[in-house]
Amino acid sequence: MANRRVRLRCAVAFSAALAAGGAPLPVAHAAGAYPSKPIRIIVNASPGGAPDILSRALGQKMTESTGQPIVIDARPGGGGVIAGEIAARALPDGYTVVMTGASMFGALPVTRKRLPFDPFKDFAPITLVADAANIVVVPPSLAVKNVAGLIELARTTPVLFASAGMLTPAHLGGELLNALAGLKMTHVAYKGAGPALVDLISGQVQVFITSPVSAAPHLQSGRLRALATTGTTRTAAHADLPTVAETVPGYEITQWWGLAVPAATPVAIRARLHEETAKALRAPELRARFASQGAAAGGGSPQQLAEFMQAELARTRKIVQMAGIPIEQ
């Protein structure tokens, strides 16, 4: 019966490809046994960043279900270009997955005319993993208690703001605050949130608009102070914090993470991968873990992620225009 179901799924995938007028998708003979070896998740972040933390938590649940290790492959840099290019060129067999996000499917296609891959043609979406409002954090040594104090300081004193890399949400968030509040904070790009947090804690930079996932352990230990969140409304995880928009009207910058595979990955394998990731994201303990870190777990359909990414592309384009970020010619 199991073999019959596999043959039926393969036949459906073949027929759908022909109906679309293209070549049939390559359906692996071993699709029914998928996964039969470790799955690699390529992450555009150094250890300690939100994509790394979320991928490891998700991978642990998937390993429990599939019996196969989930290997996290950190490829930070280039705002997602490095990770995206590696993933786009990978064998489309379901064993290479990329943790996508606002940089790869938002800022990159908006600000760069030339990329070594097409985010919307070279990848097939699997599911949204999580989304979150960002959080503005500073070292306790900085003599500011709120966004108004930060703005006042930045108008009279040079302020460095960190990011997890060029064109990441942290970069866009800092430039958007510059534009809306009339500031000239200087951007310092790092290869991921991990190293940026190290320099923020030591006082080498003064502010970081990052995900609550990566900031959470440092806020709990007192090594960082939170000033505000960056969504349109206050968050449940940080209900005591105001939003930046309460001080700077119109300010909003959020973050999201999703899984995608090379576009030629067989339909049957994509479906199986979605089944496993969605099941892991439905686990109450994983959802609670994400929520405690300020992120909302996803798990929707590939089509829902595809529609979400298009909406995020349009929203990012507006942010880039408001912030005055140059577009590569």
The 8 nearest C-alpha neighbors of each residue, nearest first, counted from 0:
[[1, 3, 2, 4, 5, 6, 7, 31],
 [0, 2, 4, 3, 5, 31, 6, 7],
 [3, 1, 5, 4, 0, 6, 31, 7],
 [2, 4, 0, 6, 1, 5, 7, 8],
 [3, 5, 7, 1, 2, 6, 8, 0],
 [4, 6, 2, 8, 7, 3, 31, 9],
 [7, 5, 9, 3, 4, 8, 10, 2],
 [6, 8, 4, 10, 5, 9, 3, 11],
 [9, 7, 11, 5, 10, 6, 267, 4],
 [10, 8, 6, 12, 7, 11, 13, 5],
 [9, 11, 13, 7, 8, 12, 14, 6],
 [10, 12, 8, 14, 9, 13, 15, 7],
 [13, 11, 9, 15, 10, 14, 266, 8],
 [14, 12, 10, 23, 16, 11, 15, 9],
 [15, 13, 11, 17, 16, 12, 18, 10],
 [16, 14, 18, 12, 17, 13, 11, 19],
 [15, 17, 23, 19, 13, 14, 18, 21],
 [18, 16, 14, 20, 19, 15, 21, 23],
 [17, 19, 15, 20, 16, 14, 21, 13],
 [20, 18, 16, 17, 21, 15, 22, 14],
 [19, 21, 17, 18, 16, 22, 15, 23],
 [22, 20, 19, 17, 16, 23, 18, 24],
 [21, 23, 16, 24, 17, 20, 19, 13],
 [24, 22, 16, 13, 17, 25, 21, 12],
 [23, 25, 265, 26, 16, 263, 22, 13],
 [26, 24, 265, 27, 23, 263, 264, 13],
 [27, 25, 265, 24, 9, 28, 30, 267],
 [26, 28, 29, 30, 25, 265, 92, 268],
 [29, 27, 30, 26, 31, 32, 9, 5],
 [28, 30, 27, 32, 31, 33, 26, 35],
 [31, 29, 33, 27, 32, 28, 268, 267],
 [30, 32, 29, 33, 5, 2, 28, 1],
 [33, 31, 29, 30, 34, 35, 28, 5],
 [34, 32, 30, 35, 31, 29, 268, 271],
 [33, 35, 36, 32, 67, 65, 37, 38],
 [34, 36, 33, 32, 67, 37, 29, 65],
 [35, 37, 34, 67, 38, 68, 94, 33],
 [38, 36, 68, 67, 69, 39, 70, 94],
 [39, 37, 94, 69, 70, 95, 68, 36],
 [38, 40, 70, 95, 69, 94, 71, 96],
 [39, 41, 96, 71, 97, 72, 95, 70],
 [42, 40, 97, 72, 73, 98, 96, 71],
 [43, 41, 73, 98, 44, 74, 72, 40],
 [42, 44, 75, 74, 82, 79, 73, 41],
 [45, 43, 75, 191, 42, 73, 48, 74],
 [44, 46, 191, 75, 73, 48, 193, 47],
 [47, 45, 48, 51, 193, 44, 73, 52],
 [46, 48, 193, 213, 51, 45, 52, 192],
 [47, 49, 192, 213, 193, 51, 46, 50],
 [48, 50, 213, 52, 212, 51, 53, 210],
 [51, 49, 53, 52, 48, 54, 42, 44],
 [50, 52, 54, 48, 49, 53, 46, 55],
 [53, 51, 49, 55, 54, 50, 48, 56],
 [52, 54, 56, 50, 55, 51, 49, 57],
 [55, 53, 57, 51, 56, 52, 58, 50],
 [54, 56, 58, 52, 57, 53, 59, 51],
 [55, 57, 53, 59, 58, 54, 52, 60],
 [58, 56, 54, 60, 55, 59, 53, 61],
 [59, 57, 55, 61, 69, 60, 56, 54],
 [58, 60, 62, 56, 57, 61, 55, 63],
 [61, 59, 63, 57, 62, 58, 279, 64],
 [62, 60, 58, 64, 63, 59, 279, 65],
 [63, 61, 66, 67, 59, 65, 64, 68],
 [62, 64, 60, 61, 66, 65, 59, 67],
 [63, 65, 61, 62, 66, 60, 275, 279],
 [66, 64, 62, 67, 63, 61, 34, 275],
 [65, 67, 62, 63, 64, 68, 61, 34],
 [66, 68, 62, 37, 65, 36, 69, 35],
 [69, 67, 37, 62, 70, 38, 66, 36],
 [68, 70, 38, 58, 37, 39, 62, 71],
 [71, 69, 39, 38, 40, 68, 72, 37],
 [70, 72, 40, 39, 41, 73, 69, 42],
 [71, 73, 41, 40, 42, 70, 74, 39],
 [74, 72, 42, 45, 44, 41, 75, 43],
 [73, 75, 43, 82, 42, 44, 72, 81],
 [76, 74, 44, 43, 190, 45, 73, 191],
 [77, 75, 190, 78, 81, 79, 164, 74],
 [76, 78, 80, 79, 81, 165, 164, 75],
 [77, 79, 165, 76, 164, 166, 80, 167],
 [78, 80, 103, 77, 82, 43, 81, 83],
 [79, 81, 77, 83, 82, 78, 84, 76],
 [82, 80, 84, 83, 79, 77, 76, 85],
 [83, 81, 74, 85, 79, 43, 84, 80],
 [84, 82, 80, 86, 81, 85, 79, 87],
 [83, 85, 87, 81, 86, 82, 80, 116],
 [86, 84, 82, 88, 83, 87, 89, 81],
 [85, 87, 89, 83, 88, 84, 97, 82],
 [86, 88, 84, 261, 85, 89, 83, 121],
 [89, 87, 85, 86, 84, 90, 261, 91],
 [90, 88, 86, 87, 91, 85, 95, 261],
 [89, 91, 92, 88, 95, 261, 94, 93],
 [92, 90, 264, 261, 263, 93, 89, 260],
 [91, 93, 264, 94, 90, 265, 95, 27],
 [94, 92, 95, 91, 268, 264, 260, 96],
 [93, 95, 38, 92, 39, 96, 37, 91],
 [96, 94, 39, 93, 40, 38, 89, 260],
 [97, 95, 40, 260, 259, 39, 41, 94],
 [98, 96, 41, 40, 259, 258, 99, 86],
 [97, 99, 258, 42, 257, 41, 256, 40],
 [100, 98, 257, 256, 258, 97, 103, 259],
 [99, 101, 256, 255, 102, 103, 257, 104],
 [100, 102, 105, 104, 103, 255, 254, 106],
 [103, 101, 106, 167, 105, 100, 104, 107],
 [102, 104, 79, 107, 100, 105, 101, 99],
 [105, 103, 101, 102, 118, 100, 308, 312],
 [106, 104, 312, 101, 102, 315, 107, 103],
 [105, 107, 102, 109, 166, 108, 110, 315],
 [108, 106, 109, 110, 103, 111, 105, 102],
 [107, 109, 111, 110, 106, 105, 104, 112],
 [110, 108, 106, 107, 316, 111, 105, 326],
 [111, 109, 326, 107, 108, 327, 106, 112],
 [112, 110, 327, 113, 107, 108, 109, 326],
 [111, 113, 327, 328, 114, 110, 108, 326],
 [114, 112, 111, 115, 327, 328, 108, 116],
 [113, 115, 116, 112, 111, 117, 80, 108],
 [116, 114, 84, 113, 117, 80, 83, 87],
 [117, 115, 114, 84, 118, 121, 87, 83],
 [116, 118, 120, 121, 119, 114, 115, 122],
 [119, 117, 120, 121, 104, 122, 116, 103],
 [118, 120, 117, 121, 122, 104, 123, 305],
 [121, 119, 117, 122, 118, 262, 123, 116],
 [120, 122, 262, 117, 118, 261, 119, 87],
 [123, 121, 262, 261, 260, 120, 259, 119],
 [122, 124, 262, 260, 259, 261, 125, 121],
 [125, 123, 259, 301, 126, 305, 258, 304],
 [124, 126, 301, 259, 258, 273, 123, 269],
 [127, 125, 301, 298, 258, 299, 257, 304],
 [126, 128, 257, 297, 298, 304, 129, 256],
 [127, 129, 297, 257, 256, 296, 298, 126],
 [130, 128, 296, 297, 295, 256, 255, 127],
 [129, 131, 255, 295, 294, 254, 256, 296],
 [132, 130, 294, 254, 253, 133, 255, 295],
 [131, 133, 253, 230, 229, 254, 228, 134],
 [132, 134, 210, 229, 209, 253, 228, 211],
 [133, 135, 228, 208, 209, 211, 227, 210],
 [136, 134, 208, 227, 226, 225, 207, 228],
 [137, 135, 225, 207, 224, 206, 226, 134],
 [136, 138, 206, 224, 223, 205, 139, 225],
 [137, 139, 223, 140, 200, 141, 224, 199],
 [140, 138, 141, 224, 223, 137, 222, 142],
 [139, 141, 138, 142, 202, 137, 143, 200],
 [142, 140, 139, 138, 143, 137, 205, 202],
 [141, 143, 140, 144, 139, 148, 149, 152],
 [144, 142, 148, 141, 149, 145, 152, 146],
 [145, 143, 148, 226, 142, 146, 149, 224],
 [144, 146, 226, 148, 147, 143, 149, 227],
 [147, 145, 149, 148, 226, 150, 243, 246],
 [148, 146, 150, 149, 145, 151, 246, 144],
 [149, 147, 151, 143, 145, 146, 150, 152],
 [148, 150, 146, 152, 147, 151, 143, 153],
 [149, 151, 153, 147, 152, 148, 146, 154],
 [150, 152, 148, 154, 149, 153, 147, 155],
 [151, 153, 149, 150, 154, 155, 156, 148],
 [154, 152, 150, 156, 155, 151, 158, 149],
 [155, 153, 151, 152, 156, 150, 182, 183],
 [154, 156, 152, 153, 151, 157, 150, 158],
 [155, 157, 153, 152, 154, 158, 151, 184],
 [158, 156, 153, 184, 159, 155, 185, 154],
 [159, 157, 184, 153, 205, 156, 185, 160],
 [160, 158, 185, 204, 205, 184, 186, 161],
 [159, 161, 206, 186, 207, 205, 185, 204],
 [162, 160, 187, 207, 188, 186, 195, 206],
 [161, 163, 169, 188, 170, 164, 189, 187],
 [162, 164, 191, 192, 189, 190, 188, 167],
 [165, 163, 188, 189, 162, 190, 78, 167],
 [164, 166, 78, 167, 188, 170, 77, 163],
 [167, 165, 170, 78, 106, 171, 102, 164],
 [166, 168, 102, 170, 169, 165, 164, 78],
 [169, 167, 171, 170, 172, 166, 254, 101],
 [170, 168, 162, 172, 208, 167, 171, 209],
 [171, 169, 162, 167, 173, 172, 168, 166],
 [172, 170, 168, 174, 169, 173, 175, 166],
 [173, 171, 169, 175, 170, 174, 168, 252],
 [172, 174, 176, 170, 175, 171, 169, 177],
 [173, 175, 177, 171, 176, 322, 172, 178],
 [174, 176, 322, 178, 172, 177, 173, 171],
 [177, 175, 173, 179, 174, 178, 180, 172],
 [178, 176, 182, 174, 175, 181, 180, 179],
 [177, 179, 175, 322, 181, 176, 180, 174],
 [178, 180, 176, 181, 177, 175, 247, 250],
 [181, 179, 177, 182, 176, 178, 247, 150],
 [182, 180, 178, 177, 179, 183, 176, 154],
 [183, 181, 177, 180, 184, 154, 153, 178],
 [182, 184, 177, 185, 181, 153, 154, 158],
 [183, 185, 158, 159, 182, 160, 177, 153],
 [186, 184, 159, 160, 183, 158, 187, 157],
 [185, 187, 160, 159, 161, 188, 184, 170],
 [188, 186, 161, 160, 162, 185, 159, 189],
 [187, 189, 164, 162, 161, 165, 163, 186],
 [190, 188, 164, 163, 191, 195, 162, 194],
 [191, 189, 76, 164, 75, 163, 45, 44],
 [190, 192, 163, 44, 45, 193, 189, 48],
 [191, 193, 48, 163, 195, 194, 196, 47],
 [192, 194, 47, 48, 196, 195, 191, 46],
 [195, 193, 197, 196, 192, 191, 198, 189],
 [194, 196, 192, 198, 193, 197, 189, 161],
 [197, 195, 199, 193, 194, 198, 192, 200],
 [196, 198, 194, 200, 195, 199, 201, 193],
 [199, 197, 203, 201, 195, 196, 200, 202],
 [198, 200, 196, 204, 202, 201, 197, 203],
 [199, 201, 197, 138, 198, 202, 196, 222],
 [200, 202, 198, 199, 203, 197, 138, 204],
 [203, 201, 199, 204, 200, 198, 205, 138],
 [202, 204, 198, 201, 199, 205, 200, 159],
 [205, 203, 199, 159, 202, 160, 206, 198],
 [204, 206, 159, 137, 160, 158, 202, 199],
 [207, 205, 160, 137, 136, 204, 161, 159],
 [206, 208, 161, 136, 160, 209, 135, 162],
 [209, 207, 135, 169, 134, 133, 136, 172],
 [208, 210, 133, 169, 134, 207, 211, 135],
 [209, 211, 133, 212, 213, 134, 214, 49],
 [210, 212, 214, 293, 215, 213, 134, 292],
 [213, 211, 292, 210, 49, 215, 214, 293],
 [212, 214, 49, 48, 211, 215, 210, 47],
 [213, 215, 211, 217, 212, 216, 218, 210],
 [214, 216, 218, 212, 217, 211, 213, 292],
 [217, 215, 219, 218, 214, 220, 213, 212],
 [218, 216, 220, 222, 219, 215, 214, 223],
 [219, 217, 223, 221, 215, 220, 216, 222],
 [218, 220, 216, 217, 221, 215, 222, 223],
 [221, 219, 217, 218, 222, 216, 223, 215],
 [222, 220, 218, 223, 219, 217, 224, 139],
 [221, 223, 217, 220, 218, 200, 138, 139],
 [222, 224, 138, 218, 221, 217, 139, 137],
 [223, 225, 137, 136, 139, 138, 218, 226],
 [226, 224, 136, 135, 227, 137, 223, 134],
 [225, 227, 145, 135, 136, 146, 144, 224],
 [228, 226, 242, 241, 240, 135, 243, 134],
 [227, 229, 134, 242, 133, 230, 135, 243],
 [228, 230, 133, 251, 132, 242, 243, 252],
 [231, 229, 132, 251, 232, 228, 253, 252],
 [230, 232, 251, 229, 244, 242, 233, 250],
 [233, 231, 230, 234, 242, 229, 241, 228],
 [232, 234, 238, 242, 241, 235, 240, 228],
 [233, 235, 237, 238, 236, 232, 293, 228],
 [234, 236, 238, 237, 233, 293, 290, 239],
 [235, 237, 293, 234, 238, 291, 290, 292],
 [238, 236, 234, 239, 235, 240, 233, 293],
 [237, 239, 235, 234, 240, 233, 236, 241],
 [240, 238, 237, 241, 233, 234, 236, 235],
 [239, 241, 227, 238, 237, 228, 242, 226],
 [242, 240, 227, 233, 228, 243, 239, 245],
 [241, 243, 228, 227, 244, 245, 229, 233],
 [242, 244, 245, 229, 246, 227, 247, 228],
 [243, 245, 247, 248, 250, 246, 242, 249],
 [246, 244, 243, 242, 247, 248, 241, 250],
 [245, 247, 244, 243, 248, 147, 146, 242],
 [246, 248, 244, 243, 245, 250, 249, 180],
 [249, 247, 244, 250, 245, 246, 243, 179],
 [250, 248, 244, 247, 251, 179, 231, 245],
 [249, 251, 244, 248, 247, 243, 252, 229],
 [252, 250, 230, 229, 231, 249, 253, 244],
 [251, 253, 229, 172, 230, 133, 132, 250],
 [254, 252, 132, 133, 131, 230, 229, 251],
 [253, 255, 131, 130, 132, 101, 168, 133],
 [254, 256, 130, 100, 129, 101, 131, 257],
 [255, 257, 100, 129, 128, 99, 127, 130],
 [258, 256, 127, 128, 99, 98, 126, 100],
 [257, 259, 98, 125, 126, 99, 97, 124],
 [258, 260, 124, 125, 97, 123, 96, 122],
 [261, 259, 96, 123, 122, 262, 97, 124],
 [262, 260, 122, 91, 87, 263, 264, 121],
 [261, 263, 122, 123, 121, 264, 260, 120],
 [264, 262, 261, 91, 265, 24, 25, 123],
 [263, 265, 91, 262, 92, 261, 93, 266],
 [266, 264, 26, 268, 267, 25, 24, 263],
 [265, 267, 269, 268, 12, 270, 264, 24],
 [268, 266, 270, 269, 265, 8, 271, 30],
 [269, 267, 271, 270, 265, 266, 30, 272],
 [270, 268, 266, 272, 271, 267, 273, 265],
 [269, 271, 273, 267, 268, 272, 274, 266],
 [270, 272, 274, 268, 273, 269, 267, 275],
 [273, 271, 269, 275, 274, 270, 268, 276],
 [274, 272, 270, 276, 271, 275, 125, 277],
 [273, 275, 271, 277, 272, 276, 278, 270],
 [274, 276, 278, 272, 273, 277, 279, 271],
 [277, 275, 279, 273, 278, 274, 280, 272],
 [278, 276, 298, 280, 274, 279, 275, 273],
 [277, 279, 275, 281, 276, 280, 274, 282],
 [280, 278, 276, 282, 277, 281, 60, 61],
 [279, 281, 277, 282, 278, 298, 276, 296],
 [280, 282, 278, 279, 283, 277, 286, 298],
 [281, 283, 285, 279, 280, 284, 286, 278],
 [284, 282, 286, 285, 287, 281, 280, 288],
 [283, 285, 287, 286, 282, 288, 289, 281],
 [284, 286, 288, 287, 282, 283, 289, 280],
 [287, 285, 283, 289, 288, 284, 296, 290],
 [288, 286, 290, 284, 285, 289, 283, 291],
 [287, 289, 285, 291, 286, 290, 284, 292],
 [288, 290, 294, 286, 292, 287, 291, 295],
 [291, 289, 293, 287, 294, 292, 288, 295],
 [292, 290, 288, 289, 293, 287, 236, 294],
 [291, 293, 212, 289, 290, 294, 211, 215],
 [292, 294, 290, 236, 211, 291, 212, 131],
 [295, 293, 131, 290, 289, 130, 292, 129],
 [294, 296, 129, 130, 290, 289, 131, 297],
 [297, 295, 129, 286, 128, 289, 280, 294],
 [298, 296, 128, 129, 127, 299, 295, 280],
 [297, 299, 277, 126, 127, 280, 128, 300],
 [300, 298, 126, 297, 303, 127, 301, 277],
 [299, 301, 303, 302, 126, 304, 298, 125],
 [302, 300, 125, 304, 124, 126, 303, 305],
 [303, 301, 305, 300, 304, 306, 124, 299],
 [302, 304, 300, 306, 301, 305, 307, 299],
 [303, 305, 307, 301, 302, 306, 127, 126],
 [304, 306, 302, 308, 303, 307, 301, 124],
 [307, 305, 303, 309, 304, 308, 302, 310],
 [306, 308, 304, 310, 305, 309, 303, 311],
 [309, 307, 311, 305, 310, 306, 304, 312],
 [308, 310, 312, 306, 311, 307, 305, 313],
 [309, 311, 307, 313, 312, 308, 314, 306],
 [312, 310, 314, 308, 313, 309, 315, 307],
 [311, 313, 105, 309, 315, 310, 314, 308],
 [312, 314, 316, 310, 311, 315, 309, 317],
 [315, 313, 311, 317, 316, 312, 310, 318],
 [316, 314, 318, 312, 317, 313, 105, 311],
 [315, 317, 313, 319, 314, 318, 109, 312],
 [318, 316, 320, 314, 315, 319, 321, 313],
 [317, 319, 315, 321, 320, 316, 322, 314],
 [320, 318, 316, 322, 324, 317, 321, 323],
 [319, 321, 317, 323, 318, 322, 316, 324],
 [322, 320, 318, 323, 319, 317, 175, 178],
 [323, 321, 175, 319, 178, 174, 320, 324],
 [324, 322, 320, 321, 319, 325, 178, 174],
 [323, 325, 319, 322, 326, 320, 174, 110],
 [326, 324, 323, 327, 110, 319, 320, 328],
 [325, 327, 110, 111, 328, 324, 109, 112],
 [328, 326, 111, 110, 112, 325, 113, 109],
 [327, 112, 326, 111, 113, 110, 325, 109]]
